[in-house]
Amino acid sequence: MDLHHMVSPVTGGGIGLNHMTQLFVLATTAGKEGAEALANYVWDFLDSTGERLVRDGNKIEAKDENLKEIRILARKFVKFGRPLLQALQIIDAPEGGGWSNEAKR
């Protein structure tokens, strides 16, 4: 079953999350923090299920090209998505006050 929403106690309702964002949330719950760690986790997951990204309507088969696209998305998630999901209390901020928006390696 593929879920498309996660509940926010702040809004009292569901917040729509695309597949990649859900995978970044999964990586976060597995303890991955920086963009590179998130990207590698997501690639390993996608590769294990035989999934590939699509760019301009074409499936990207090469590992390096998939990782390149995932890294771009991971940096955006670290900068914008994760802080928003934390503010909505969909994901917890780590102990010690919060994550840096910098893409750690």
Biopython code that builds the backbone (N, CA, C, O; Angstrom):
import numpy as np
from Bio.PDB.StructureBuilder import StructureBuilder

atoms = [
    (1, "MET", "N", (0.848, -1.170, 0.000)),
    (1, "MET", "CA", (0.000, 0.000, 0.000)),
    (1, "MET", "C", (0.895, 1.235, 0.000)),
    (1, "MET", "O", (1.836, 1.333, 0.788)),
    (2, "ASP", "N", (0.600, 2.153, -0.869)),
    (2, "ASP", "CA", (1.366, 3.391, -0.965)),
    (2, "ASP", "C", (0.553, 4.521, -0.358)),
    (2, "ASP", "O", (-0.502, 4.887, -0.876)),
    (3, "LEU", "N", (1.050, 5.070, 0.744)),
    (3, "LEU", "CA", (0.364, 6.180, 1.405)),
    (3, "LEU", "C", (0.850, 7.483, 0.795)),
    (3, "LEU", "O", (2.014, 7.600, 0.412)),
    (4, "HIS", "N", (-0.026, 8.447, 0.705)),
    (4, "HIS", "CA", (0.329, 9.722, 0.088)),
    (4, "HIS", "C", (0.291, 10.891, 1.067)),
    (4, "HIS", "O", (0.615, 12.020, 0.698)),
    (5, "HIS", "N", (-0.103, 10.628, 2.309)),
    (5, "HIS", "CA", (-0.235, 11.697, 3.296)),
    (5, "HIS", "C", (0.346, 11.257, 4.632)),
    (5, "HIS", "O", (0.384, 10.070, 4.955)),
    (6, "MET", "N", (0.796, 12.245, 5.401)),
    (6, "MET", "CA", (1.199, 12.014, 6.783)),
    (6, "MET", "C", (0.460, 13.048, 7.626)),
    (6, "MET", "O", (0.205, 14.166, 7.179)),
    (7, "VAL", "N", (0.127, 12.662, 8.830)),
    (7, "VAL", "CA", (-0.673, 13.537, 9.678)),
    (7, "VAL", "C", (0.217, 14.551, 10.399)),
    (7, "VAL", "O", (1.325, 14.241, 10.836)),
    (8, "SER", "N", (-0.308, 15.766, 10.505)),
    (8, "SER", "CA", (0.375, 16.828, 11.233)),
    (8, "SER", "C", (-0.465, 17.213, 12.444)),
    (8, "SER", "O", (-1.606, 17.649, 12.289)),
    (9, "PRO", "N", (0.082, 17.058, 13.648)),
    (9, "PRO", "CA", (-0.652, 17.498, 14.830)),
    (9, "PRO", "C", (-0.844, 19.012, 14.867)),
    (9, "PRO", "O", (-1.728, 19.510, 15.564)),
    (10, "VAL", "N", (-0.029, 19.733, 14.128)),
    (10, "VAL", "CA", (-0.144, 21.191, 14.093)),
    (10, "VAL", "C", (-1.388, 21.610, 13.331)),
    (10, "VAL", "O", (-2.132, 22.482, 13.780)),
    (11, "THR", "N", (-1.617, 20.991, 12.177)),
    (11, "THR", "CA", (-2.770, 21.365, 11.352)),
    (11, "THR", "C", (-3.999, 20.526, 11.666)),
    (11, "THR", "O", (-5.125, 20.928, 11.372)),
    (12, "GLY", "N", (-3.777, 19.348, 12.270)),
    (12, "GLY", "CA", (-4.895, 18.454, 12.544)),
    (12, "GLY", "C", (-5.360, 17.696, 11.308)),
    (12, "GLY", "O", (-6.445, 17.114, 11.305)),
    (13, "GLY", "N", (-4.552, 17.703, 10.272)),
    (13, "GLY", "CA", (-4.943, 17.024, 9.045)),
    (13, "GLY", "C", (-3.751, 16.377, 8.362)),
    (13, "GLY", "O", (-2.621, 16.414, 8.849)),
    (14, "GLY", "N", (-4.046, 15.789, 7.226)),
    (14, "GLY", "CA", (-3.020, 15.119, 6.452)),
    (14, "GLY", "C", (-2.273, 16.086, 5.551)),
    (14, "GLY", "O", (-2.859, 17.027, 5.016)),
    (15, "ILE", "N", (-0.997, 15.856, 5.388)),
    (15, "ILE", "CA", (-0.142, 16.654, 4.512)),
    (15, "ILE", "C", (0.355, 15.724, 3.407)),
    (15, "ILE", "O", (0.946, 14.682, 3.688)),
    (16, "GLY", "N", (0.117, 16.099, 2.163)),
    (16, "GLY", "CA", (0.530, 15.277, 1.040)),
    (16, "GLY", "C", (2.039, 15.283, 0.861)),
    (16, "GLY", "O", (2.673, 16.338, 0.866)),
    (17, "LEU", "N", (2.605, 14.097, 0.703)),
    (17, "LEU", "CA", (4.046, 13.957, 0.482)),
    (17, "LEU", "C", (4.270, 13.053, -0.727)),
    (17, "LEU", "O", (3.694, 11.969, -0.817)),
    (18, "ASN", "N", (5.109, 13.508, -1.651)),
    (18, "ASN", "CA", (5.411, 12.666, -2.801)),
    (18, "ASN", "C", (6.329, 11.513, -2.382)),
    (18, "ASN", "O", (6.841, 11.473, -1.263)),
    (19, "HIS", "N", (6.518, 10.586, -3.309)),
    (19, "HIS", "CA", (7.271, 9.366, -3.026)),
    (19, "HIS", "C", (8.695, 9.659, -2.555)),
    (19, "HIS", "O", (9.159, 9.056, -1.587)),
    (20, "MET", "N", (9.387, 10.566, -3.219)),
    (20, "MET", "CA", (10.764, 10.868, -2.829)),
    (20, "MET", "C", (10.830, 11.473, -1.434)),
    (20, "MET", "O", (11.705, 11.120, -0.643)),
    (21, "THR", "N", (9.916, 12.377, -1.130)),
    (21, "THR", "CA", (9.897, 12.976, 0.207)),
    (21, "THR", "C", (9.650, 11.909, 1.255)),
    (21, "THR", "O", (10.265, 11.930, 2.321)),
    (22, "GLN", "N", (8.757, 10.978, 0.961)),
    (22, "GLN", "CA", (8.509, 9.878, 1.890)),
    (22, "GLN", "C", (9.772, 9.051, 2.108)),
    (22, "GLN", "O", (10.045, 8.612, 3.225)),
    (23, "LEU", "N", (10.542, 8.840, 1.040)),
    (23, "LEU", "CA", (11.791, 8.086, 1.186)),
    (23, "LEU", "C", (12.824, 8.855, 1.999)),
    (23, "LEU", "O", (13.582, 8.253, 2.760)),
    (24, "PHE", "N", (12.865, 10.176, 1.850)),
    (24, "PHE", "CA", (13.767, 10.979, 2.676)),
    (24, "PHE", "C", (13.333, 10.941, 4.142)),
    (24, "PHE", "O", (14.179, 10.921, 5.035)),
    (25, "VAL", "N", (12.038, 10.932, 4.392)),
    (25, "VAL", "CA", (11.541, 10.794, 5.764)),
    (25, "VAL", "C", (11.956, 9.430, 6.321)),
    (25, "VAL", "O", (12.399, 9.338, 7.466)),
    (26, "LEU", "N", (11.816, 8.377, 5.519)),
    (26, "LEU", "CA", (12.238, 7.042, 5.935)),
    (26, "LEU", "C", (13.730, 7.026, 6.272)),
    (26, "LEU", "O", (14.138, 6.455, 7.284)),
    (27, "ALA", "N", (14.533, 7.650, 5.426)),
    (27, "ALA", "CA", (15.976, 7.727, 5.672)),
    (27, "ALA", "C", (16.260, 8.481, 6.964)),
    (27, "ALA", "O", (17.145, 8.100, 7.731)),
    (28, "THR", "N", (15.515, 9.542, 7.200)),
    (28, "THR", "CA", (15.678, 10.335, 8.425)),
    (28, "THR", "C", (15.368, 9.495, 9.656)),
    (28, "THR", "O", (16.086, 9.556, 10.654)),
    (29, "THR", "N", (14.296, 8.709, 9.583)),
    (29, "THR", "CA", (13.939, 7.862, 10.729)),
    (29, "THR", "C", (14.958, 6.747, 10.935)),
    (29, "THR", "O", (15.045, 6.175, 12.022)),
    (30, "ALA", "N", (15.734, 6.437, 9.890)),
    (30, "ALA", "CA", (16.804, 5.444, 10.002)),
    (30, "ALA", "C", (18.105, 6.076, 10.489)),
    (30, "ALA", "O", (19.137, 5.407, 10.540)),
    (31, "GLY", "N", (18.064, 7.359, 10.847)),
    (31, "GLY", "CA", (19.224, 8.029, 11.420)),
    (31, "GLY", "C", (20.122, 8.744, 10.427)),
    (31, "GLY", "O", (21.190, 9.226, 10.802)),
    (32, "LYS", "N", (19.714, 8.823, 9.176)),
    (32, "LYS", "CA", (20.523, 9.531, 8.173)),
    (32, "LYS", "C", (20.251, 11.022, 8.292)),
    (32, "LYS", "O", (19.102, 11.435, 8.446)),
    (33, "GLU", "N", (21.317, 11.845, 8.222)),
    (33, "GLU", "CA", (21.137, 13.272, 8.460)),
    (33, "GLU", "C", (21.465, 14.165, 7.278)),
    (33, "GLU", "O", (20.617, 14.957, 6.867)),
    (34, "GLY", "N", (22.632, 14.073, 6.730)),
    (34, "GLY", "CA", (23.039, 14.977, 5.661)),
    (34, "GLY", "C", (22.496, 14.554, 4.312)),
    (34, "GLY", "O", (22.015, 13.433, 4.144)),
    (35, "ALA", "N", (22.579, 15.460, 3.355)),
    (35, "ALA", "CA", (22.046, 15.201, 2.016)),
    (35, "ALA", "C", (22.699, 13.983, 1.372)),
    (35, "ALA", "O", (22.017, 13.186, 0.728)),
    (36, "GLU", "N", (24.006, 13.832, 1.537)),
    (36, "GLU", "CA", (24.702, 12.692, 0.930)),
    (36, "GLU", "C", (24.226, 11.378, 1.541)),
    (36, "GLU", "O", (23.983, 10.412, 0.818)),
    (37, "ALA", "N", (24.092, 11.332, 2.861)),
    (37, "ALA", "CA", (23.616, 10.119, 3.532)),
    (37, "ALA", "C", (22.173, 9.806, 3.132)),
    (37, "ALA", "O", (21.818, 8.647, 2.916)),
    (38, "LEU", "N", (21.353, 10.843, 3.037)),
    (38, "LEU", "CA", (19.964, 10.641, 2.606)),
    (38, "LEU", "C", (19.919, 10.092, 1.185)),
    (38, "LEU", "O", (19.182, 9.148, 0.900)),
    (39, "ALA", "N", (20.704, 10.684, 0.301)),
    (39, "ALA", "CA", (20.713, 10.260, -1.103)),
    (39, "ALA", "C", (21.158, 8.808, -1.235)),
    (39, "ALA", "O", (20.548, 8.037, -1.977)),
    (40, "ASN", "N", (22.205, 8.433, -0.527)),
    (40, "ASN", "CA", (22.688, 7.057, -0.601)),
    (40, "ASN", "C", (21.667, 6.067, -0.074)),
    (40, "ASN", "O", (21.473, 4.998, -0.652)),
    (41, "TYR", "N", (21.016, 6.421, 1.018)),
    (41, "TYR", "CA", (19.980, 5.552, 1.585)),
    (41, "TYR", "C", (18.837, 5.373, 0.596)),
    (41, "TYR", "O", (18.378, 4.254, 0.366)),
    (42, "VAL", "N", (18.380, 6.477, 0.013)),
    (42, "VAL", "CA", (17.264, 6.423, -0.938)),
    (42, "VAL", "C", (17.669, 5.627, -2.175)),
    (42, "VAL", "O", (16.877, 4.825, -2.670)),
    (43, "TRP", "N", (18.887, 5.829, -2.687)),
    (43, "TRP", "CA", (19.325, 5.055, -3.853)),
    (43, "TRP", "C", (19.338, 3.561, -3.523)),
    (43, "TRP", "O", (18.864, 2.749, -4.317)),
    (44, "ASP", "N", (19.875, 3.196, -2.364)),
    (44, "ASP", "CA", (19.911, 1.778, -1.984)),
    (44, "ASP", "C", (18.504, 1.199, -1.933)),
    (44, "ASP", "O", (18.278, 0.069, -2.365)),
    (45, "PHE", "N", (17.560, 1.972, -1.406)),
    (45, "PHE", "CA", (16.175, 1.520, -1.345)),
    (45, "PHE", "C", (15.605, 1.348, -2.754)),
    (45, "PHE", "O", (15.041, 0.303, -3.077)),
    (46, "LEU", "N", (15.753, 2.371, -3.581)),
    (46, "LEU", "CA", (15.224, 2.302, -4.947)),
    (46, "LEU", "C", (15.864, 1.162, -5.730)),
    (46, "LEU", "O", (15.174, 0.434, -6.444)),
    (47, "ASP", "N", (17.164, 1.007, -5.601)),
    (47, "ASP", "CA", (17.861, -0.044, -6.318)),
    (47, "ASP", "C", (17.381, -1.428, -5.881)),
    (47, "ASP", "O", (17.227, -2.325, -6.709)),
    (48, "SER", "N", (17.145, -1.596, -4.581)),
    (48, "SER", "CA", (16.701, -2.893, -4.065)),
    (48, "SER", "C", (15.304, -3.269, -4.550)),
    (48, "SER", "O", (14.952, -4.448, -4.597)),
    (49, "THR", "N", (14.511, -2.263, -4.910)),
    (49, "THR", "CA", (13.154, -2.532, -5.402)),
    (49, "THR", "C", (13.061, -2.437, -6.920)),
    (49, "THR", "O", (11.992, -2.636, -7.497)),
    (50, "GLY", "N", (14.187, -2.133, -7.562)),
    (50, "GLY", "CA", (14.206, -2.038, -9.015)),
    (50, "GLY", "C", (13.630, -0.743, -9.559)),
    (50, "GLY", "O", (13.379, -0.626, -10.758)),
    (51, "GLU", "N", (13.422, 0.222, -8.687)),
    (51, "GLU", "CA", (12.885, 1.518, -9.120)),
    (51, "GLU", "C", (13.998, 2.384, -9.682)),
    (51, "GLU", "O", (15.156, 2.283, -9.276)),
    (52, "ARG", "N", (13.624, 3.235, -10.621)),
    (52, "ARG", "CA", (14.542, 4.204, -11.196)),
    (52, "ARG", "C", (13.815, 5.536, -11.325)),
    (52, "ARG", "O", (12.589, 5.574, -11.431)),
    (53, "LEU", "N", (14.570, 6.617, -11.316)),
    (53, "LEU", "CA", (13.989, 7.935, -11.521)),
    (53, "LEU", "C", (13.678, 8.135, -12.993)),
    (53, "LEU", "O", (14.210, 7.447, -13.863)),
    (54, "VAL", "N", (12.804, 9.092, -13.245)),
    (54, "VAL", "CA", (12.437, 9.446, -14.610)),
    (54, "VAL", "C", (12.769, 10.915, -14.814)),
    (54, "VAL", "O", (12.415, 11.763, -13.995)),
    (55, "ARG", "N", (13.457, 11.209, -15.925)),
    (55, "ARG", "CA", (13.793, 12.583, -16.265)),
    (55, "ARG", "C", (13.366, 12.817, -17.708)),
    (55, "ARG", "O", (13.719, 12.048, -18.602)),
    (56, "ASP", "N", (12.610, 13.875, -17.926)),
    (56, "ASP", "CA", (12.115, 14.218, -19.264)),
    (56, "ASP", "C", (11.371, 13.051, -19.908)),
    (56, "ASP", "O", (11.463, 12.833, -21.116)),
    (57, "GLY", "N", (10.633, 12.306, -19.088)),
    (57, "GLY", "CA", (9.832, 11.203, -19.598)),
    (57, "GLY", "C", (10.589, 9.919, -19.856)),
    (57, "GLY", "O", (10.006, 8.944, -20.331)),
    (58, "ASN", "N", (11.887, 9.898, -19.550)),
    (58, "ASN", "CA", (12.703, 8.708, -19.794)),
    (58, "ASN", "C", (13.256, 8.164, -18.484)),
    (58, "ASN", "O", (13.740, 8.918, -17.640)),
    (59, "LYS", "N", (13.178, 6.841, -18.326)),
    (59, "LYS", "CA", (13.727, 6.197, -17.141)),
    (59, "LYS", "C", (15.250, 6.341, -17.155)),
    (59, "LYS", "O", (15.896, 6.108, -18.176)),
    (60, "ILE", "N", (15.806, 6.725, -16.016)),
    (60, "ILE", "CA", (17.253, 6.850, -15.869)),
    (60, "ILE", "C", (17.775, 5.507, -15.364)),
    (60, "ILE", "O", (17.443, 5.093, -14.253)),
    (61, "GLU", "N", (18.577, 4.833, -16.157)),
    (61, "GLU", "CA", (19.067, 3.506, -15.791)),
    (61, "GLU", "C", (20.388, 3.535, -15.035)),
    (61, "GLU", "O", (20.608, 2.711, -14.148)),
    (62, "ALA", "N", (21.267, 4.466, -15.370)),
    (62, "ALA", "CA", (22.609, 4.485, -14.781)),
    (62, "ALA", "C", (22.574, 4.908, -13.312)),
    (62, "ALA", "O", (21.881, 5.854, -12.936)),
    (63, "LYS", "N", (23.339, 4.181, -12.495)),
    (63, "LYS", "CA", (23.405, 4.482, -11.063)),
    (63, "LYS", "C", (23.871, 5.906, -10.822)),
    (63, "LYS", "O", (23.269, 6.621, -10.021)),
    (64, "ASP", "N", (24.938, 6.336, -11.504)),
    (64, "ASP", "CA", (25.487, 7.671, -11.255)),
    (64, "ASP", "C", (24.499, 8.772, -11.624)),
    (64, "ASP", "O", (24.449, 9.803, -10.953)),
    (65, "GLU", "N", (23.721, 8.570, -12.668)),
    (65, "GLU", "CA", (22.725, 9.577, -13.052)),
    (65, "GLU", "C", (21.556, 9.606, -12.060)),
    (65, "GLU", "O", (21.036, 10.677, -11.747)),
    (66, "ASN", "N", (21.147, 8.441, -11.569)),
    (66, "ASN", "CA", (20.110, 8.392, -10.539)),
    (66, "ASN", "C", (20.587, 9.106, -9.284)),
    (66, "ASN", "O", (19.867, 9.923, -8.709)),
    (67, "LEU", "N", (21.816, 8.788, -8.862)),
    (67, "LEU", "CA", (22.359, 9.425, -7.657)),
    (67, "LEU", "C", (22.491, 10.928, -7.824)),
    (67, "LEU", "O", (22.250, 11.678, -6.878)),
    (68, "LYS", "N", (22.867, 11.379, -9.004)),
    (68, "LYS", "CA", (22.981, 12.818, -9.262)),
    (68, "LYS", "C", (21.638, 13.504, -9.025)),
    (68, "LYS", "O", (21.577, 14.545, -8.370)),
    (69, "GLU", "N", (20.569, 12.924, -9.553)),
    (69, "GLU", "CA", (19.233, 13.500, -9.375)),
    (69, "GLU", "C", (18.772, 13.403, -7.923)),
    (69, "GLU", "O", (18.172, 14.341, -7.398)),
    (70, "ILE", "N", (19.049, 12.277, -7.276)),
    (70, "ILE", "CA", (18.637, 12.094, -5.883)),
    (70, "ILE", "C", (19.370, 13.081, -4.987)),
    (70, "ILE", "O", (18.780, 13.613, -4.047)),
    (71, "ARG", "N", (20.646, 13.335, -5.261)),
    (71, "ARG", "CA", (21.411, 14.303, -4.453)),
    (71, "ARG", "C", (20.813, 15.703, -4.556)),
    (71, "ARG", "O", (20.741, 16.425, -3.561)),
    (72, "ILE", "N", (20.390, 16.081, -5.743)),
    (72, "ILE", "CA", (19.744, 17.391, -5.928)),
    (72, "ILE", "C", (18.483, 17.456, -5.069)),
    (72, "ILE", "O", (18.255, 18.439, -4.363)),
    (73, "LEU", "N", (17.674, 16.415, -5.133)),
    (73, "LEU", "CA", (16.440, 16.377, -4.344)),
    (73, "LEU", "C", (16.733, 16.329, -2.851)),
    (73, "LEU", "O", (16.014, 16.938, -2.059)),
    (74, "ALA", "N", (17.782, 15.611, -2.460)),
    (74, "ALA", "CA", (18.144, 15.515, -1.045)),
    (74, "ALA", "C", (18.572, 16.871, -0.488)),
    (74, "ALA", "O", (18.218, 17.223, 0.638)),
    (75, "ARG", "N", (19.333, 17.631, -1.276)),
    (75, "ARG", "CA", (19.746, 18.971, -0.817)),
    (75, "ARG", "C", (18.530, 19.872, -0.630)),
    (75, "ARG", "O", (18.472, 20.649, 0.323)),
    (76, "LYS", "N", (17.568, 19.771, -1.527)),
    (76, "LYS", "CA", (16.340, 20.563, -1.387)),
    (76, "LYS", "C", (15.552, 20.120, -0.150)),
    (76, "LYS", "O", (14.997, 20.948, 0.573)),
    (77, "PHE", "N", (15.511, 18.814, 0.080)),
    (77, "PHE", "CA", (14.809, 18.307, 1.262)),
    (77, "PHE", "C", (15.453, 18.822, 2.536)),
    (77, "PHE", "O", (14.755, 19.262, 3.449)),
    (78, "VAL", "N", (16.785, 18.773, 2.608)),
    (78, "VAL", "CA", (17.502, 19.235, 3.803)),
    (78, "VAL", "C", (17.253, 20.718, 4.037)),
    (78, "VAL", "O", (17.083, 21.150, 5.177)),
    (79, "LYS", "N", (17.231, 21.494, 2.968)),
    (79, "LYS", "CA", (17.079, 22.941, 3.106)),
    (79, "LYS", "C", (15.636, 23.373, 3.349)),
    (79, "LYS", "O", (15.385, 24.273, 4.151)),
    (80, "PHE", "N", (14.692, 22.741, 2.666)),
    (80, "PHE", "CA", (13.302, 23.203, 2.733)),
    (80, "PHE", "C", (12.330, 22.182, 3.336)),
    (80, "PHE", "O", (11.523, 22.521, 4.201)),
    (81, "GLY", "N", (12.413, 20.958, 2.882)),
    (81, "GLY", "CA", (11.423, 19.951, 3.274)),
    (81, "GLY", "C", (11.499, 19.541, 4.725)),
    (81, "GLY", "O", (10.490, 19.528, 5.430)),
    (82, "ARG", "N", (12.689, 19.208, 5.166)),
    (82, "ARG", "CA", (12.834, 18.745, 6.551)),
    (82, "ARG", "C", (12.434, 19.814, 7.560)),
    (82, "ARG", "O", (11.700, 19.503, 8.499)),
    (83, "PRO", "N", (12.887, 21.073, 7.409)),
    (83, "PRO", "CA", (12.449, 22.086, 8.381)),
    (83, "PRO", "C", (10.933, 22.275, 8.389)),
    (83, "PRO", "O", (10.341, 22.490, 9.447)),
    (84, "LEU", "N", (10.305, 22.198, 7.222)),
    (84, "LEU", "CA", (8.851, 22.323, 7.155)),
    (84, "LEU", "C", (8.177, 21.156, 7.862)),
    (84, "LEU", "O", (7.243, 21.358, 8.639)),
    (85, "LEU", "N", (8.640, 19.942, 7.603)),
    (85, "LEU", "CA", (8.042, 18.771, 8.252)),
    (85, "LEU", "C", (8.271, 18.789, 9.757)),
    (85, "LEU", "O", (7.428, 18.312, 10.516)),
    (86, "GLN", "N", (9.402, 19.333, 10.194)),
    (86, "GLN", "CA", (9.638, 19.491, 11.630)),
    (86, "GLN", "C", (8.676, 20.517, 12.220)),
    (86, "GLN", "O", (8.111, 20.295, 13.291)),
    (87, "ALA", "N", (8.489, 21.631, 11.533)),
    (87, "ALA", "CA", (7.578, 22.667, 12.026)),
    (87, "ALA", "C", (6.149, 22.145, 12.111)),
    (87, "ALA", "O", (5.390, 22.536, 12.997)),
    (88, "LEU", "N", (5.789, 21.263, 11.190)),
    (88, "LEU", "CA", (4.451, 20.658, 11.204)),
    (88, "LEU", "C", (4.367, 19.468, 12.153)),
    (88, "LEU", "O", (3.311, 18.849, 12.283)),
    (89, "GLN", "N", (5.478, 19.147, 12.817)),
    (89, "GLN", "CA", (5.617, 18.043, 13.761)),
    (89, "GLN", "C", (5.299, 16.688, 13.123)),
    (89, "GLN", "O", (4.807, 15.774, 13.784)),
    (90, "ILE", "N", (5.591, 16.580, 11.825)),
    (90, "ILE", "CA", (5.453, 15.298, 11.140)),
    (90, "ILE", "C", (6.681, 14.447, 11.414)),
    (90, "ILE", "O", (6.577, 13.229, 11.564)),
    (91, "ILE", "N", (7.848, 15.087, 11.482)),
    (91, "ILE", "CA", (9.065, 14.406, 11.916)),
    (91, "ILE", "C", (9.643, 15.192, 13.076)),
    (91, "ILE", "O", (9.446, 16.401, 13.195)),
    (92, "ASP", "N", (10.356, 14.483, 13.922)),
    (92, "ASP", "CA", (10.951, 15.108, 15.097)),
    (92, "ASP", "C", (12.288, 15.740, 14.747)),
    (92, "ASP", "O", (13.032, 15.244, 13.901)),
    (93, "ALA", "N", (12.572, 16.845, 15.417)),
    (93, "ALA", "CA", (13.914, 17.413, 15.337)),
    (93, "ALA", "C", (14.804, 16.538, 16.207)),
    (93, "ALA", "O", (14.335, 16.007, 17.213)),
    (94, "PRO", "N", (16.067, 16.372, 15.854)),
    (94, "PRO", "CA", (16.949, 15.548, 16.684)),
    (94, "PRO", "C", (17.195, 16.204, 18.033)),
    (94, "PRO", "O", (17.014, 17.410, 18.206)),
    (95, "GLU", "N", (17.603, 15.392, 18.963)),
    (95, "GLU", "CA", (17.935, 15.926, 20.284)),
    (95, "GLU", "C", (19.079, 16.913, 20.153)),
    (95, "GLU", "O", (19.968, 16.739, 19.318)),
    (96, "GLY", "N", (19.055, 17.933, 20.968)),
    (96, "GLY", "CA", (20.128, 18.916, 20.933)),
    (96, "GLY", "C", (19.761, 20.167, 20.163)),
    (96, "GLY", "O", (20.604, 21.040, 19.955)),
    (97, "GLY", "N", (18.500, 20.264, 19.733)),
    (97, "GLY", "CA", (18.063, 21.532, 19.179)),
    (97, "GLY", "C", (17.777, 21.609, 17.713)),
    (97, "GLY", "O", (17.094, 22.538, 17.281)),
    (98, "GLY", "N", (18.259, 20.688, 16.927)),
    (98, "GLY", "CA", (17.894, 20.751, 15.511)),
    (98, "GLY", "C", (19.048, 20.529, 14.578)),
    (98, "GLY", "O", (20.215, 20.565, 14.966)),
    (99, "TRP", "N", (18.696, 20.303, 13.353)),
    (99, "TRP", "CA", (19.680, 20.053, 12.306)),
    (99, "TRP", "C", (20.135, 21.348, 11.675)),
    (99, "TRP", "O", (19.429, 22.355, 11.683)),
    (100, "SER", "N", (21.297, 21.294, 11.145)),
    (100, "SER", "CA", (21.792, 22.377, 10.313)),
    (100, "SER", "C", (21.193, 22.213, 8.926)),
    (100, "SER", "O", (20.925, 21.089, 8.502)),
    (101, "ASN", "N", (20.981, 23.288, 8.226)),
    (101, "ASN", "CA", (20.485, 23.212, 6.858)),
    (101, "ASN", "C", (21.599, 22.917, 5.870)),
    (101, "ASN", "O", (21.344, 22.812, 4.670)),
    (102, "GLU", "N", (22.820, 22.782, 6.345)),
    (102, "GLU", "CA", (23.925, 22.470, 5.456)),
    (102, "GLU", "C", (23.917, 20.994, 5.124)),
    (102, "GLU", "O", (23.589, 20.157, 5.965)),
    (103, "ALA", "N", (24.273, 20.688, 3.922)),
    (103, "ALA", "CA", (24.327, 19.295, 3.471)),
    (103, "ALA", "C", (25.602, 18.652, 4.019)),
    (103, "ALA", "O", (26.686, 18.847, 3.469)),
    (104, "LYS", "N", (25.470, 17.891, 5.094)),
    (104, "LYS", "CA", (26.609, 17.206, 5.694)),
    (104, "LYS", "C", (26.971, 15.993, 4.853)),
    (104, "LYS", "O", (26.128, 15.440, 4.146)),
    (105, "ARG", "N", (28.206, 15.593, 4.933)),
    (105, "ARG", "CA", (28.644, 14.375, 4.194)),
    (105, "ARG", "C", (28.868, 13.255, 5.154)),
    (105, "ARG", "O", (29.236, 12.155, 4.743)),
]
sb = StructureBuilder()
sb.init_structure("model")
sb.init_model(0)
sb.init_chain("A")
sb.init_seg("    ")
for serial, (resi, resn, name, xyz) in enumerate(atoms, 1):
    if name == "N":
        sb.init_residue(resn, " ", resi, " ")
    sb.init_atom(name, np.array(xyz, "f"), 0.0, 1.0, " ", f" {name:<3s}", serial, name[0])
structure = sb.get_structure()
